[in-house]
Amino acid sequence: MTLSEEARSRLADVVELQPTKNSELQERWAVDSGSEVHSYLTDELEEYTYRDDNSLIRATSEAADLVDVEPGVEPGEDGNGVGTVRVTQLQADVLAVLPGPGGDSLSVVAVLESLRDETDRDPEVDDVRNALQRLRRQEAVEVEYRAVPTYRLAVEREDLTIEIKEE
Protein backbone atom coordinates (compact mmCIF):
# COMPACT_ATOMS: atom_id res chain seq x y z
CA MET A 1 0.00 0.00 0.00
CA THR A 2 1.42 3.38 -1.03
CA LEU A 3 0.83 6.18 1.45
CA SER A 4 0.20 9.81 0.58
CA GLU A 5 2.44 12.45 2.20
CA GLU A 6 -0.37 13.29 4.63
CA ALA A 7 -0.84 9.62 5.56
CA ARG A 8 2.91 9.14 6.01
CA SER A 9 3.08 12.24 8.22
CA ARG A 10 0.12 11.10 10.30
CA LEU A 11 1.56 7.62 10.64
CA ALA A 12 4.79 9.21 11.92
CA ASP A 13 2.68 10.99 14.56
CA VAL A 14 1.16 7.67 15.66
CA VAL A 15 4.61 6.07 15.92
CA GLU A 16 6.00 9.01 17.90
CA LEU A 17 3.05 9.36 20.26
CA GLN A 18 2.31 5.68 20.85
CA PRO A 19 0.65 4.54 22.92
CA THR A 20 -1.85 7.28 22.18
CA LYS A 21 -5.55 7.95 21.94
CA ASN A 22 -7.94 9.68 19.58
CA SER A 23 -7.91 12.99 21.47
CA GLU A 24 -4.10 13.35 21.24
CA LEU A 25 -4.16 12.65 17.52
CA GLN A 26 -7.15 14.97 17.10
CA GLU A 27 -5.12 17.78 18.64
CA ARG A 28 -1.96 16.94 16.66
CA TRP A 29 -3.83 16.66 13.35
CA ALA A 30 -6.09 19.68 14.03
CA VAL A 31 -9.26 17.77 13.16
CA ASP A 32 -12.71 18.35 14.61
CA SER A 33 -13.43 15.08 16.40
CA GLY A 34 -12.16 11.77 17.66
CA SER A 35 -14.51 10.13 15.17
CA GLU A 36 -12.60 11.80 12.38
CA VAL A 37 -9.37 10.36 13.78
CA HIS A 38 -10.93 6.90 14.05
CA SER A 39 -12.18 7.07 10.46
CA TYR A 40 -8.76 8.13 9.18
CA LEU A 41 -7.04 5.33 11.07
CA THR A 42 -9.42 2.69 9.72
CA ASP A 43 -9.63 4.08 6.18
CA GLU A 44 -6.02 5.11 5.56
CA LEU A 45 -3.75 3.51 8.18
CA GLU A 46 -5.47 0.26 9.13
CA GLU A 47 -2.56 -1.82 7.83
CA TYR A 48 -0.10 0.04 10.08
CA THR A 49 -2.01 0.73 13.31
CA TYR A 50 -3.91 -1.23 15.93
CA ARG A 51 -5.47 -0.86 19.36
CA ASP A 52 -3.85 -2.62 22.29
CA ASP A 53 -5.63 -4.32 25.21
CA ASN A 54 -6.27 -0.91 26.78
CA SER A 55 -7.74 0.50 23.53
CA LEU A 56 -4.70 2.72 23.02
CA ILE A 57 -3.51 3.30 19.47
CA ARG A 58 -0.17 1.79 18.50
CA ALA A 59 1.79 1.45 15.27
CA THR A 60 3.11 -1.81 13.91
CA SER A 61 6.87 -2.37 13.73
CA GLU A 62 6.57 -2.08 9.93
CA ALA A 63 5.08 1.40 10.40
CA ALA A 64 8.06 2.53 12.48
CA ASP A 65 10.43 1.26 9.79
CA LEU A 66 8.38 2.89 7.03
CA VAL A 67 8.41 6.39 8.53
CA ASP A 68 11.81 6.14 10.25
CA VAL A 69 10.58 7.74 13.49
CA GLU A 70 11.51 6.57 16.97
CA PRO A 71 8.55 5.24 18.97
CA GLY A 72 7.45 7.14 22.07
CA VAL A 73 8.30 4.20 24.36
CA GLU A 74 10.93 1.49 24.14
CA PRO A 75 11.04 -1.54 26.46
CA GLY A 76 13.77 -1.95 29.05
CA GLU A 77 16.88 -4.05 28.52
CA ASP A 78 15.16 -7.16 29.85
CA GLY A 79 12.29 -6.64 27.39
CA ASN A 80 9.87 -5.97 30.24
CA GLY A 81 8.62 -2.61 31.40
CA VAL A 82 9.68 0.81 30.22
CA GLY A 83 13.28 1.54 29.31
CA THR A 84 13.19 4.74 27.27
CA VAL A 85 10.45 7.36 27.07
CA ARG A 86 10.46 10.30 24.70
CA VAL A 87 8.81 13.20 26.45
CA THR A 88 8.36 16.96 26.38
CA GLN A 89 10.33 19.13 28.80
CA LEU A 90 7.26 19.50 31.03
CA GLN A 91 6.83 15.72 31.17
CA ALA A 92 10.54 15.33 32.02
CA ASP A 93 10.17 17.88 34.82
CA VAL A 94 7.11 15.99 36.12
CA LEU A 95 9.15 12.76 36.17
CA ALA A 96 11.89 14.58 38.10
CA VAL A 97 9.55 15.65 40.92
CA LEU A 98 7.58 12.41 41.28
CA PRO A 99 8.47 10.00 44.07
CA GLY A 100 9.88 6.60 43.17
CA PRO A 101 7.90 3.35 43.13
CA GLY A 102 8.13 2.89 46.91
CA GLY A 103 7.30 6.50 47.78
CA ASP A 104 4.03 8.16 48.68
CA SER A 105 2.19 9.09 45.50
CA LEU A 106 1.31 12.74 44.80
CA SER A 107 -1.91 14.35 43.61
CA VAL A 108 -1.95 16.51 40.49
CA VAL A 109 -1.98 19.63 42.69
CA ALA A 110 0.98 18.36 44.74
CA VAL A 111 2.92 17.71 41.51
CA LEU A 112 2.05 21.23 40.33
CA GLU A 113 3.30 22.71 43.61
CA SER A 114 6.50 20.66 43.40
CA LEU A 115 7.09 21.90 39.85
CA ARG A 116 6.62 25.50 40.98
CA ASP A 117 8.96 24.97 43.98
CA GLU A 118 11.69 22.93 42.26
CA THR A 119 11.75 24.32 38.71
CA ASP A 120 11.23 27.65 37.00
CA ARG A 121 7.95 26.35 35.55
CA ASP A 122 4.47 27.64 36.38
CA PRO A 123 2.24 25.37 34.27
CA GLU A 124 -1.54 25.20 34.31
CA VAL A 125 -3.05 22.36 36.34
CA ASP A 126 -4.58 20.85 33.17
CA ASP A 127 -1.13 20.73 31.56
CA VAL A 128 0.22 18.83 34.57
CA ARG A 129 -2.77 16.47 34.54
CA ASN A 130 -2.27 15.82 30.81
CA ALA A 131 1.46 15.22 31.33
CA LEU A 132 0.73 12.70 34.08
CA GLN A 133 -1.84 10.90 31.95
CA ARG A 134 0.57 10.73 29.01
CA LEU A 135 3.33 9.34 31.25
CA ARG A 136 0.86 6.81 32.65
CA ARG A 137 0.02 5.59 29.14
CA GLN A 138 3.76 5.24 28.53
CA GLU A 139 3.89 3.13 31.70
CA ALA A 140 6.52 5.39 33.30
CA VAL A 141 4.04 6.50 35.96
CA GLU A 142 1.50 4.54 37.95
CA VAL A 143 -1.67 5.83 39.54
CA GLU A 144 -3.01 5.07 42.99
CA TYR A 145 -6.64 5.93 43.61
CA ARG A 146 -7.34 7.54 46.96
CA ALA A 147 -9.70 10.48 47.50
CA VAL A 148 -8.17 11.74 44.23
CA PRO A 149 -5.85 9.98 41.78
CA THR A 150 -2.21 10.17 42.90
CA TYR A 151 0.95 9.39 40.96
CA ARG A 152 4.47 8.02 41.40
CA LEU A 153 7.10 6.50 39.14
CA ALA A 154 6.30 2.99 37.94
CA VAL A 155 9.97 2.04 37.66
CA GLU A 156 13.11 2.97 39.54
CA ARG A 157 14.50 6.32 38.37
CA GLU A 158 17.83 4.75 37.36
CA ASP A 159 16.02 2.22 35.13
CA LEU A 160 14.33 4.97 33.11
CA THR A 161 15.97 6.75 30.20
CA ILE A 162 14.34 10.05 29.30
CA GLU A 163 14.76 11.66 25.91
CA ILE A 164 13.33 15.15 25.59
CA LYS A 165 11.65 16.07 22.32
CA GLU A 166 10.60 19.46 21.00
CA GLU A 167 7.30 20.73 22.41
C-alpha positions as a Python dict, from the first residue, in 0.01 Angstrom:
ca = {
    (1, 'M'): (0, 0, 0),
    (2, 'T'): (142, 338, -103),
    (3, 'L'): (83, 618, 145),
    (4, 'S'): (20, 981, 58),
    (5, 'E'): (244, 1245, 220),
    (6, 'E'): (-37, 1329, 463),
    (7, 'A'): (-84, 962, 556),
    (8, 'R'): (291, 914, 601),
    (9, 'S'): (308, 1224, 822),
    (10, 'R'): (12, 1110, 1030),
    (11, 'L'): (156, 762, 1064),
    (12, 'A'): (479, 921, 1192),
    (13, 'D'): (268, 1099, 1456),
    (14, 'V'): (116, 767, 1566),
    (15, 'V'): (461, 607, 1592),
    (16, 'E'): (600, 901, 1790),
    (17, 'L'): (305, 936, 2026),
    (18, 'Q'): (231, 568, 2085),
    (19, 'P'): (65, 454, 2292),
    (20, 'T'): (-185, 728, 2218),
    (21, 'K'): (-555, 795, 2194),
    (22, 'N'): (-794, 968, 1958),
    (23, 'S'): (-791, 1299, 2147),
    (24, 'E'): (-410, 1335, 2124),
    (25, 'L'): (-416, 1265, 1752),
    (26, 'Q'): (-715, 1497, 1710),
    (27, 'E'): (-512, 1778, 1864),
    (28, 'R'): (-196, 1694, 1666),
    (29, 'W'): (-383, 1666, 1335),
    (30, 'A'): (-609, 1968, 1403),
    (31, 'V'): (-926, 1777, 1316),
    (32, 'D'): (-1271, 1835, 1461),
    (33, 'S'): (-1343, 1508, 1640),
    (34, 'G'): (-1216, 1177, 1766),
    (35, 'S'): (-1451, 1013, 1517),
    (36, 'E'): (-1260, 1180, 1238),
    (37, 'V'): (-937, 1036, 1378),
    (38, 'H'): (-1093, 690, 1405),
    (39, 'S'): (-1218, 707, 1046),
    (40, 'Y'): (-876, 813, 918),
    (41, 'L'): (-704, 533, 1107),
    (42, 'T'): (-942, 269, 972),
    (43, 'D'): (-963, 408, 618),
    (44, 'E'): (-602, 511, 556),
    (45, 'L'): (-375, 351, 818),
    (46, 'E'): (-547, 26, 913),
    (47, 'E'): (-256, -182, 783),
    (48, 'Y'): (-10, 4, 1008),
    (49, 'T'): (-201, 73, 1331),
    (50, 'Y'): (-391, -123, 1593),
    (51, 'R'): (-547, -86, 1936),
    (52, 'D'): (-385, -262, 2229),
    (53, 'D'): (-563, -432, 2521),
    (54, 'N'): (-627, -91, 2678),
    (55, 'S'): (-774, 50, 2353),
    (56, 'L'): (-470, 272, 2302),
    (57, 'I'): (-351, 330, 1947),
    (58, 'R'): (-17, 179, 1850),
    (59, 'A'): (179, 145, 1527),
    (60, 'T'): (311, -181, 1391),
    (61, 'S'): (687, -237, 1373),
    (62, 'E'): (657, -208, 993),
    (63, 'A'): (508, 140, 1040),
    (64, 'A'): (806, 253, 1248),
    (65, 'D'): (1043, 126, 979),
    (66, 'L'): (838, 289, 703),
    (67, 'V'): (841, 639, 853),
    (68, 'D'): (1181, 614, 1025),
    (69, 'V'): (1058, 774, 1349),
    (70, 'E'): (1151, 657, 1697),
    (71, 'P'): (855, 524, 1897),
    (72, 'G'): (745, 714, 2207),
    (73, 'V'): (830, 420, 2436),
    (74, 'E'): (1093, 149, 2414),
    (75, 'P'): (1104, -154, 2646),
    (76, 'G'): (1377, -195, 2905),
    (77, 'E'): (1688, -405, 2852),
    (78, 'D'): (1516, -716, 2985),
    (79, 'G'): (1229, -664, 2739),
    (80, 'N'): (987, -597, 3024),
    (81, 'G'): (862, -261, 3140),
    (82, 'V'): (968, 81, 3022),
    (83, 'G'): (1328, 154, 2931),
    (84, 'T'): (1319, 474, 2727),
    (85, 'V'): (1045, 736, 2707),
    (86, 'R'): (1046, 1030, 2470),
    (87, 'V'): (881, 1320, 2645),
    (88, 'T'): (836, 1696, 2638),
    (89, 'Q'): (1033, 1913, 2880),
    (90, 'L'): (726, 1950, 3103),
    (91, 'Q'): (683, 1572, 3117),
    (92, 'A'): (1054, 1533, 3202),
    (93, 'D'): (1017, 1788, 3482),
    (94, 'V'): (711, 1599, 3612),
    (95, 'L'): (915, 1276, 3617),
    (96, 'A'): (1189, 1458, 3810),
    (97, 'V'): (955, 1565, 4092),
    (98, 'L'): (758, 1241, 4128),
    (99, 'P'): (847, 1000, 4407),
    (100, 'G'): (988, 660, 4317),
    (101, 'P'): (790, 335, 4313),
    (102, 'G'): (813, 289, 4691),
    (103, 'G'): (730, 650, 4778),
    (104, 'D'): (403, 816, 4868),
    (105, 'S'): (219, 909, 4550),
    (106, 'L'): (131, 1274, 4480),
    (107, 'S'): (-191, 1435, 4361),
    (108, 'V'): (-195, 1651, 4049),
    (109, 'V'): (-198, 1963, 4269),
    (110, 'A'): (98, 1836, 4474),
    (111, 'V'): (292, 1771, 4151),
    (112, 'L'): (205, 2123, 4033),
    (113, 'E'): (330, 2271, 4361),
    (114, 'S'): (650, 2066, 4340),
    (115, 'L'): (709, 2190, 3985),
    (116, 'R'): (662, 2550, 4098),
    (117, 'D'): (896, 2497, 4398),
    (118, 'E'): (1169, 2293, 4226),
    (119, 'T'): (1175, 2432, 3871),
    (120, 'D'): (1123, 2765, 3700),
    (121, 'R'): (795, 2635, 3555),
    (122, 'D'): (447, 2764, 3638),
    (123, 'P'): (224, 2537, 3427),
    (124, 'E'): (-154, 2520, 3431),
    (125, 'V'): (-305, 2236, 3634),
    (126, 'D'): (-458, 2085, 3317),
    (127, 'D'): (-113, 2073, 3156),
    (128, 'V'): (22, 1883, 3457),
    (129, 'R'): (-277, 1647, 3454),
    (130, 'N'): (-227, 1582, 3081),
    (131, 'A'): (146, 1522, 3133),
    (132, 'L'): (73, 1270, 3408),
    (133, 'Q'): (-184, 1090, 3195),
    (134, 'R'): (57, 1073, 2901),
    (135, 'L'): (333, 934, 3125),
    (136, 'R'): (86, 681, 3265),
    (137, 'R'): (2, 559, 2914),
    (138, 'Q'): (376, 524, 2853),
    (139, 'E'): (389, 313, 3170),
    (140, 'A'): (652, 539, 3330),
    (141, 'V'): (404, 650, 3596),
    (142, 'E'): (150, 454, 3795),
    (143, 'V'): (-167, 583, 3954),
    (144, 'E'): (-301, 507, 4299),
    (145, 'Y'): (-664, 593, 4361),
    (146, 'R'): (-734, 754, 4696),
    (147, 'A'): (-970, 1048, 4750),
    (148, 'V'): (-817, 1174, 4423),
    (149, 'P'): (-585, 998, 4178),
    (150, 'T'): (-221, 1017, 4290),
    (151, 'Y'): (95, 939, 4096),
    (152, 'R'): (447, 802, 4140),
    (153, 'L'): (710, 650, 3914),
    (154, 'A'): (630, 299, 3794),
    (155, 'V'): (997, 204, 3766),
    (156, 'E'): (1311, 297, 3954),
    (157, 'R'): (1450, 632, 3837),
    (158, 'E'): (1783, 475, 3736),
    (159, 'D'): (1602, 222, 3513),
    (160, 'L'): (1433, 497, 3311),
    (161, 'T'): (1597, 675, 3020),
    (162, 'I'): (1434, 1005, 2930),
    (163, 'E'): (1476, 1166, 2591),
    (164, 'I'): (1333, 1515, 2559),
    (165, 'K'): (1165, 1607, 2232),
    (166, 'E'): (1060, 1946, 2100),
    (167, 'E'): (730, 2073, 2241),
}
